[in-house]
Structure formats: structure tokens, C-alpha cells
């Protein structure tokens, strides 16, 4: 995208890293370098933190309507440049252009949604039980925030965090993933253009996450962390937050069960599977990871799914007609290869895919495995690739127990035509979200998040802004 920034944004100024360091941004379809961006160190992070702290009082005191109007203008600019943003995202992350266009719309909707929520932050007033005091309850921004975003949805995750933080009156330091910093930098430029004051948003792109983030979390001036990423990293960040009791919300890993009962409409179930598995090449925390299919329909479901998966076109996301782009990098592809090999060694059958193509880029074909053993490594790992692993079950209690037998609890998918069973199983699943006869749960108007080791708090919906607000209670005697 012409004019995409490659430097740090600190206090309203685009600047090189203090030590002059840069890092490459690779095209996963070719392995070639797209651009080099500034690689921030701790000195840069401190300057970004200083800017956010300085700007906090003024931004918190800005009228809610004014904050909302800036987000609304950014929403409009983003949609006006949707095609350029989609191409930028495809270039640095790999997803096909059609999916990238969808993510631009998804990201823009977060800005619009929270532009409307900015003016709906409320409080309360009442008589205390003693009758001699009044209670005045107000909501205040929590303060400067550190926002850490992942590489798989580089534009949407930035918007999903920045929208509520800015609407609530919080200043921010945004640290995007090193694999996909360009989308975040371009989004920051749009917010600048929309009128965001200097210092309210600061962006530090860095390959040195520990060096950049830990001192900020332990320093006492950052008051809120919002992180999307792996559970392993989330645990480390929570420990760092403990020193100064930094408020934290986290959207972590998933191991989503996809349950197909014997009374399911198989056409609907396969359509849902294609979305839940193949969105973003399977590189999503919400991706269906374990397909539990009732034994009586497992063979037919697998046959239909394999036919649909085999018809997908694999190639660079910028090429017309491509359905499946590359995985993010060599390590991501190697992980998928190892998980499939382990399953096959334990007896799984490959119906389609399963072989890494030759040539440049980090491509892996859509793959369907049947006869997967429960002890296969991929049943206990987040695959993050285009692999559907099918296991069978015989009764409801069994499948609920197996679906819940995981430390994660982000999302589950249930396919059945029975209303009572649909409600019963949905309520029994240990998951923050359930897709009932659908493979798509993400929506800016809905609270996104999980239970157990899939995270803390929620993003999106009416509750999304709550993560960035504190209560203040004032007691007023009446004489």
C-alpha cells in the first residue's frame, strides 16, 4: 500500500528506532522481504509510554462525542481504502484477497461499534440504606494501556482493542506482531488522519517483545494490558502484571470441538465445517480443531468434507481464484507437518492432502484425516493449519466429556436438528462461545472470549468497553 509507514509512532511523530534497528517483513507466499520496519527497543518503548502518560488526562477529559466522532471518521476512511488495506494484509499475512476484504469490513465495524459506545458509558445515583447519604457512581478510563496483537488478524485485532480503549478515554501503546506490523501501522495513520490527538496512540513495532513489554508492565504507569496470543505467553504476561497489579484481559489459545450429531443436517454441517476450519487457512483461535462426528454419519460426513476440501485452490492470496493462501512462516508449516505425521503414525487415514508441496512459500494443502486416535498430538494442540481431524463418538455424554477434556475453552460448535439437545449440549460445553449450526461466531456486536486457559475478559459487544473502565463511588451526606 503506497505510503504505508515503516517507522514507530511516538507522541504523534513517526520515528526510527533509537538504535537504528530494523526488522524484515516477509511475504509468506514467496519468502521474500516485503519491507523493513523499525525494530523498537526499551528506550523507544519508554518514550511511547511517556507519550501515553502525558496524553492521558487530556484524552480522558475529551467529550465522549468527540472521541466517538474520531472513531467514526476512521471507520469511513478504512472502508474508503478497503482494497488497498486488503492487498497490504494479504501481502504480509497470506490470506486470500476475498478474506482480507472481509477482515477490513470486520475491523471497520469495531471502530463504528465503539464510536457509538463512547457516548453510552453511564453511572448511577441512589439513596444509601441509611437514608442519610447519596451514592454517586461514575465510570472512569482505567488509564494508559498496552495492547499486544497477533499476526493472524492483523487489522481486526488492532481495531478490536483500539476501538474500546479510545472510546473509553484511555491512551495506548500498541505492540503488533513482528510478522505483520504493516497493517497496524497503516491503521494508526488512519486514526491520525481522523483527528486522534498526538500521544493517544503510540505504535512500537519490535522483534524484541520481552525487552519492550516487560519493563512497561512492571513499571507502574501502564494500568491495563490487553493481549491476544498463545496461552504460554499469556501466563508470562500475567506474572509480569502481578508486580503492579496491572488490569489484564486476554484472548488466548483454543482447541475447539466441532460436534456433529446423528440428526444433523449434513449439508449444513459440512458448510459450517468449511468455515470453522478453513477461515484464515485454519490459523485462528476459533478454528475447529477436533471434529467429533457420530459414528452413524461419520463416513458420509468425511466423504463430503474431503470432496469440498479437495476442490479448494491453493496459491498466493493475490492470485484470482485462490481459496487457500500460505501459512505464516516455516515454523508454522513445520508444526502442521509434524502433527499430521504423528497422527498418521498412530493409524490415521489421509482422505485428502497431507503432503507439503514443493516450491517457494509456506503452503500446506487442505487435509482431512479419519480414524484419528484420541492420543494423537493434534487432539491436544492448536493445529493452526488447514487440517480437519475426525474422531467418532456414540452418545451425548461421551462427546461432551471428550469435548471438555482440554485446558482451553474458547469456542465449540454443535450441529443437531434437535432443539432440546442443542440447548442442553451448548450449556454443558465449557466454552465462552458456541456456534449452533453455524461455523462462524465472531461478530463485533457480540462478546468474544473464553473460559479456563483460553483467557480473561471479553472483547466486542456491549461489554467490550467495560474492560477499559473503572468505577468511582462518591458518598454524599445529606444534612
C-alpha positions in Angstrom: 0.0 0.0 0.0 1.6 3.3 -1.1 2.7 5.4 1.8 2.4 2.7 4.5 4.5 3.8 7.4 7.5 1.7 8.4 8.7 3.7 11.5 7.5 3.9 15.1 4.7 6.3 16.1 5.6 8.1 19.3 3.8 11.2 20.6 2.4 11.9 17.1 5.7 11.7 15.3 7.0 8.9 13.1 10.5 8.0 14.1 13.2 5.4 13.6 14.2 3.1 16.5 16.6 4.8 18.8 19.4 2.4 18.0 18.5 2.4 14.2 17.5 -1.3 14.2 15.1 -2.6 11.6 13.4 -5.9 11.0 12.1 -7.6 7.9 8.5 -8.2 7.0 8.3 -11.3 4.8 5.7 -12.3 2.1 4.7 -15.9 3.2 3.7 -16.7 -0.4 7.3 -16.3 -1.6 9.5 -16.0 1.5 10.9 -12.7 0.1 11.2 -9.5 2.1 8.3 -7.0 1.5 9.6 -4.2 3.7 11.8 -3.3 6.6 10.2 -1.6 9.6 11.7 0.0 12.7 12.6 -2.6 15.4 12.0 -0.9 18.8 14.0 -1.4 21.9 13.3 -0.4 25.5 14.3 3.2 25.0 11.6 3.5 22.3 9.1 1.7 24.5 9.8 4.1 27.3 9.3 7.1 25.0 6.0 5.7 23.8 4.9 5.1 27.4 5.9 8.7 28.3 3.7 10.0 25.5 0.7 7.9 26.5 1.0 9.0 30.1 1.3 12.7 29.1 -1.8 12.5 26.9 -4.0 10.5 29.3 -5.5 13.4 31.3 -6.4 15.4 28.2 -7.8 12.4 26.3 -9.9 11.3 29.3 -11.3 14.8 29.5 -12.3 14.9 25.8 -16.0 14.8 25.3 -17.3 11.3 24.6 -19.0 12.5 21.4 -15.7 13.9 20.1 -13.9 10.6 20.8 -16.7 8.8 19.1 -16.6 11.0 16.0 -12.8 10.3 15.6 -13.5 6.6 15.6 -16.4 7.1 13.1 -14.2 9.0 10.7 -11.6 6.3 10.9 -14.2 3.7 10.1 -15.2 5.7 7.0 -11.6 6.2 5.9 -10.8 2.5 6.3 -13.8 1.5 4.2 -12.8 4.0 1.5 -9.4 2.3 1.3 -10.6 -1.2 1.7 -9.0 -2.6 -1.4 -5.6 -1.1 -0.5 -5.8 -2.4 3.0 -6.8 -5.9 1.8 -3.8 -6.1 -0.5 -1.5 -4.9 2.2 -2.9 -7.6 4.6 -2.7 -10.4 2.0 0.9 -9.4 1.2 2.2 -9.6 4.8 -0.1 -12.4 6.2 -1.0 -14.5 3.2 -4.8 -14.8 3.4 -6.7 -14.6 0.0 -7.9 -11.2 -1.0 -11.5 -12.2 -0.5 -10.8 -13.0 3.1 -8.7 -9.9 3.5 -11.6 -7.7 2.2 -13.8 -9.4 4.8 -11.4 -8.6 7.5 -11.3 -4.9 6.5 -15.0 -4.7 6.9 -14.8 -6.6 10.2 -12.2 -4.2 11.5 -14.1 -1.1 10.4 -17.2 -2.3 12.2 -15.3 -2.4 15.5 -14.5 1.3 15.0 -18.1 2.1 14.2 -19.4 0.0 17.1 -17.2 1.6 19.7 -17.8 5.1 18.2 -21.4 4.5 19.3 -20.5 3.0 22.7 -18.3 6.0 23.6 -21.4 8.1 24.4 -23.2 5.3 26.3 -20.8 5.0 29.3 -23.1 5.5 32.2 -23.1 5.6 36.0 -25.7 5.6 38.8 -27.2 7.6 41.6 -29.1 6.4 44.6 -30.1 6.7 48.3 -27.9 4.6 50.5 -29.7 2.3 53.0 -29.1 4.6 56.0 -31.1 7.3 54.2 -28.6 10.0 55.2 -26.3 9.6 52.2 -26.5 9.6 48.5 -24.3 7.5 46.2 -22.8 8.9 43.0 -21.3 6.2 40.8 -19.3 7.2 37.7 -17.1 5.4 35.2 -13.6 6.5 34.5 -11.0 5.3 32.0 -8.5 2.9 33.5 -5.5 4.8 32.2 -2.7 4.1 29.8 -2.9 0.7 28.1 -0.5 -1.7 26.5 -2.2 -3.5 23.6 -0.5 -6.6 22.1 -1.9 -8.0 18.9 -1.3 -11.3 17.0 -0.3 -11.8 13.3 -3.3 -13.8 12.1 -5.9 -11.0 12.0 -3.5 -8.0 11.9 -6.1 -5.3 11.2 -9.1 -6.6 13.0 -7.3 -7.3 16.3 -5.9 -3.8 16.3 -9.3 -2.3 15.8 -10.9 -4.6 18.3 -8.6 -3.4 21.0 -8.1 0.3 20.0 -11.8 0.9 19.5 -12.9 0.3 23.1 -9.7 1.7 24.6 -10.0 5.0 22.7 -13.8 5.2 23.2 -13.4 4.8 27.0 -10.8 7.6 27.1 -7.6 5.5 27.5 -4.3 6.3 25.8 -2.5 3.4 24.3 0.8 1.8 23.3 0.2 -0.7 20.6 2.7 -3.6 20.0 1.8 -5.5 16.9 3.2 -9.0 16.0 6.5 -8.7 14.2 5.3 -10.9 11.3 2.5 -8.4 10.4 3.2 -4.9 11.6 2.3 -3.1 8.3 -1.5 -3.3 8.8 -1.2 -1.9 12.3 1.0 1.0 11.2 -1.4 1.8 8.4 -4.4 1.7 10.8 -2.5 4.1 13.1 -2.0 6.5 10.2 -5.8 6.4 9.5 -6.6 7.2 13.1 -4.1 10.1 12.9 -5.9 11.4 9.8 -9.2 11.0 11.6 -8.1 13.5 14.2 -6.7 11.5 17.1 -4.5 13.8 19.2 -0.8 13.2 19.5 0.3 10.7 22.1 -3.1 9.0 22.4 -2.0 6.1 20.1 1.7 5.1 20.0 2.9 2.2 18.0 6.1 0.2 18.7 6.9 -2.5 16.2 9.5 -4.8 17.6 11.0 -8.3 17.4 12.2 -7.9 21.0 8.9 -8.4 22.8 10.3 -9.3 26.2 12.7 -6.3 26.2 9.9 -3.9 25.1 6.9 -5.2 27.1 8.1 -6.5 30.5 9.5 -3.2 31.8 6.3 -1.4 30.9 4.1 -3.9 32.8 6.4 -3.9 35.8 6.9 -0.1 35.8 3.6 1.0 37.4 2.5 3.5 34.8 0.7 1.2 32.4 -2.6 0.3 34.0 -4.1 -2.1 31.6 -2.9 -4.9 29.3 -4.9 -6.4 26.5 -3.2 -9.3 24.9 -4.2 -11.8 22.1 -1.9 -14.7 21.6 -0.8 -18.0 23.0 -1.7 -19.3 26.4 2.0 -19.9 27.1 2.9 -16.2 26.5 -0.3 -15.1 28.3 0.9 -16.8 31.5 4.2 -15.0 31.4 2.5 -11.6 30.9 0.1 -12.3 33.8 3.0 -12.9 36.0 4.6 -9.6 34.9 1.3 -7.8 35.6 1.2 -9.0 39.1 4.0 -6.7 40.4 2.0 -3.6 40.0 -1.5 -5.2 39.7 -2.0 -4.3 36.1 -5.5 -5.0 35.0 -5.4 -7.6 32.2 -7.7 -9.1 29.6 -6.5 -11.9 27.5 -7.8 -13.8 24.4 -5.6 -16.9 24.4 -5.5 -20.3 22.7 -8.3 -22.7 21.7 -8.9 -26.3 21.0 -12.4 -26.0 19.6 -14.6 -29.2 19.4 -16.9 -29.5 16.3 -19.7 -31.9 17.2 -21.9 -33.4 14.6 -24.8 -35.5 15.9 -26.7 -38.2 14.0 -29.7 -36.0 13.4 -27.6 -33.1 12.0 -28.3 -31.7 8.5 -25.0 -32.9 6.9 -25.1 -30.2 4.2 -25.3 -27.6 7.0 -22.6 -29.3 9.0 -20.2 -29.5 6.1 -20.8 -25.9 5.2 -20.1 -25.0 8.8 -17.0 -27.1 8.9 -15.6 -25.4 5.8 -16.0 -22.0 7.6 -14.9 -23.1 11.1 -11.8 -25.0 9.7 -10.7 -23.1 6.6 -11.3 -19.5 7.6 -7.8 -17.9 7.6 -6.3 -21.2 6.4 -7.1 -22.6 9.8 -4.9 -20.1 11.5 -7.5 -18.9 14.0 -8.0 -19.5 17.7 -11.7 -20.2 16.8 -10.8 -22.8 14.2 -12.4 -26.2 14.6 -9.6 -28.4 16.0 -11.3 -31.7 16.9 -14.2 -33.0 14.7 -16.4 -35.3 16.8 -18.8 -37.0 14.4 -21.4 -39.5 15.4 -20.4 -43.0 14.3 -23.5 -43.5 12.2 -22.8 -40.5 10.0 -19.0 -40.2 10.2 -18.2 -41.9 6.9 -20.6 -39.8 4.9 -19.6 -36.5 6.7 -15.9 -37.3 6.0 -16.6 -38.1 2.3 -18.5 -34.8 1.8 -15.9 -32.8 3.7 -13.0 -34.4 1.8 -14.7 -33.6 -1.6 -15.1 -29.9 -0.6 -11.6 -29.6 0.7 -10.1 -31.2 -2.4 -11.8 -28.6 -4.6 -10.1 -25.7 -2.8 -7.4 -23.9 -4.8 -4.1 -23.3 -3.0 -1.8 -20.5 -4.1 -0.7 -16.9 -3.4 -3.6 -14.9 -1.9 -3.3 -12.2 -4.6 -4.0 -14.6 -7.4 -7.5 -14.8 -8.8 -9.5 -17.9 -7.8 -7.3 -18.8 -4.9 -9.1 -20.2 -1.8 -6.2 -21.1 0.5 -3.1 -19.0 0.9 0.2 -19.9 2.6 0.8 -20.4 6.3 2.5 -17.6 8.1 6.1 -18.9 8.2 8.3 -22.0 8.1 7.8 -22.8 11.8 4.0 -22.7 11.4 4.1 -25.1 8.5 6.6 -27.4 10.2 4.3 -27.6 13.2 1.3 -28.7 11.0 3.5 -31.2 9.2 4.7 -32.8 12.5 1.1 -33.0 13.8 -0.2 -34.7 10.7 2.8 -37.1 10.6 2.2 -38.1 14.2 -1.5 -38.8 13.6 -0.7 -40.9 10.6 1.9 -42.9 12.5 -0.8 -43.7 15.1 -3.1 -45.0 12.4 -5.0 -42.1 10.9 -6.0 -42.3 7.3 -5.4 -39.3 4.9 -8.5 -38.8 2.7 -7.1 -35.7 1.0 -4.0 -33.5 1.3 -1.3 -34.3 3.8 1.7 -33.7 1.6 3.7 -30.5 1.5 4.0 -29.0 -2.0 7.4 -28.2 -3.5 8.3 -24.6 -4.3 8.6 -21.3 -2.6 6.3 -20.1 0.1 4.8 -21.8 3.2 1.9 -23.6 1.6 0.1 -26.7 3.1 -2.8 -28.4 1.4 -6.3 -28.7 2.9 -6.2 -32.1 4.7 -8.8 -34.5 6.0 -7.9 -37.3 8.4 -10.1 -40.1 9.6 -9.6 -42.9 12.2 -7.7 -40.3 14.3 -6.7 -41.8 17.7 -7.6 -39.7 20.8 -4.0 -39.8 21.9 -2.7 -38.1 18.7 -0.8 -35.0 19.4 -3.1 -32.8 17.2 -6.1 -33.5 19.5 -4.3 -31.7 22.3 -2.6 -28.9 20.4 -3.9 -25.9 18.5 -3.2 -27.0 14.9 -3.3 -23.6 13.3 -3.5 -25.0 9.8 -5.9 -26.5 7.2 -6.2 -29.9 8.8 -9.5 -31.5 9.8 -9.1 -34.4 12.2 -12.2 -36.6 12.5 -12.9 -38.7 15.6 -16.1 -40.7 16.2 -18.5 -40.9 19.2 -21.5 -42.9 20.2 -23.5 -40.9 22.7 -24.0 -37.4 24.1 -22.5 -37.8 27.5 -19.3 -39.3 25.9 -18.9 -36.5 23.4 -19.5 -33.7 25.9 -16.9 -35.3 28.3 -14.3 -35.6 25.4 -15.1 -32.1 24.1 -14.4 -30.6 27.6 -11.3 -32.7 28.2 -8.9 -29.8 27.4 -7.4 -26.9 29.3 -8.9 -24.5 26.8 -12.4 -23.3 26.5 -12.8 -20.6 23.8 -15.4 -21.9 21.4 -17.3 -25.0 20.5 -19.6 -25.9 17.5 -22.7 -28.1 17.7 -24.7 -29.4 14.8 -28.1 -31.0 15.5 -31.7 -30.5 14.5 -33.0 -31.3 18.0 -33.8 -28.1 19.9 -33.6 -29.7 23.4 -30.3 -31.4 22.5 -28.9 -28.1 21.0 -29.6 -26.2 24.2 -28.6 -28.9 26.5 -25.2 -29.6 24.8 -24.5 -25.9 24.3 -25.0 -25.3 28.1 -22.8 -28.3 29.0 -19.8 -27.2 26.9 -17.1 -25.5 28.8 -16.6 -22.7 26.3 -17.1 -18.9 26.2 -18.8 -19.1 22.8 -20.8 -21.7 20.9 -21.7 -21.9 17.3 -25.0 -23.7 17.0 -25.5 -25.0 13.4 -23.0 -22.4 12.2 -19.3 -22.3 11.8 -18.9 -18.5 12.4 -19.2 -16.9 15.9 -17.2 -13.7 15.6 -19.2 -10.5 15.5 -18.4 -7.0 16.7 -21.8 -6.8 18.4 -21.1 -10.0 20.5 -18.8 -10.5 23.5 -15.7 -12.5 22.3 -13.7 -14.6 24.7 -13.2 -17.9 26.5 -13.0 -19.7 29.8 -10.4 -21.8 31.5 -6.9 -21.2 29.9 -8.5 -19.5 26.8 -8.4 -16.2 28.6 -9.8 -13.5 30.8 -12.4 -10.8 29.9 -14.3 -10.2 26.7 -13.8 -8.1 23.6 -16.6 -6.6 21.5 -20.3 -6.2 22.2 -21.7 -4.0 24.9 -19.2 -5.4 27.5 -16.1 -4.7 25.4 -15.7 -1.2 26.7 -16.1 -2.4 30.3 -12.5 -3.8 30.2 -11.2 -0.2 29.9 -13.3 1.4 32.6 -13.1 1.7 36.4 -15.8 2.6 38.9 -15.6 5.6 41.2 -18.1 5.8 44.1 -18.7 9.2 45.8 -20.6 9.2 49.1 -22.6 12.4 49.7 -24.1 13.2 53.1 -27.4 14.9 53.1 -27.9 17.3 56.1 
